[in-house]
Amino acid sequence: MNVDFDFSGFGLRVAGEDPVLEELLGLWRPFAGPTAHPVLEVRVERGEGELVPARRLEGGLEETRVDGRRRLARVEGSIDLGEGKGAVLRLPGGDPGRRLWGGINLLIAALAGALPARGGLLLHGAAALVDGRAFLLAGESGSGKTTWARACAAAGLPVLSDDQVLVDAADEPPQALGCPLRARDFAAPGRGRWPLAAVLLARHGAPALATVSALRAHAVLQANALFASAHDPHVAELVHRLATRVPVRELTFAPEPSFLPLLRDFSG
């Protein structure tokens, strides 16, 4: 079975006979479609061991080098990345839910590592569309991304994600892309590309927008480039493009949509 996914311009191809492919297709069906030049081509194989049922995934992601190649692994499996765009995902047997979500986490990590060479970045952040423009709130866990996304959704705005946002940083202007990565409980708008109006840094309080230093803008974007190799020169280049081509502002907000007039009036 071969399945192609189009994440609004960045392609992923997954192949194999594992039933996890059917589950993945069902979950990501709005993004299924032919892709001529995938960023990553993944073959799914059965790994060793059996996963017992659990309420959540265990542990985090570990990176090692095996025969000179990058391996990303977690309790639920591993993915080996080749020199080109080929990769092998190995999932143990056992609990279907852990196999699916463990496999998705590994696919996302591998895709995020392959994207910078093609101009893409996966950023830790939330994003919503305001009058056809994307605003991206960058930050670590606990910074208010989900609270902000819920306030946007309550105001009727399309929410791209509350945790991971795919960006084409090489485009002019940089674009936020529709993709199925961590949209959670929000009705994501599907495939599409929207100009990135601003990157926002969260602060809690009465609504306000403030400029930030170039040094802080670079540091926050670099820190929130997910799963990117520290040795990849493309990452630094793309972070610099974002920090210099997209306004970076500190948004002070409360957990309700009173900040929206500031974004609607924002002109950069």
Buried (B, 14 or more C-beta within 10 A) or exposed (E): EEBBBBBBBBBBBBBBEBEBBEBBBEEBEBBBEEBEEBBBBBBBBBBEEEBEEEEEBEEEBEBEEEEEEBBBBBBBBBBBBEEEBEBBBBBBEBBEBBBBBBBBBBBBBBBBBBBBBBBBBBBBBBBBBBEEBBBBBBBEEEBBBBBBBBBBBEBEBBBBBBBBBBBBBBBEEBBBBBBBBBBEEBEBBBBBBBBBBBBBBBEEEEBEBEEBEEEBBBBBBBEBBBBBBEEBEBBBEBBBBBBEEBBBBBBBBEEEBEBBEBBEEBEE
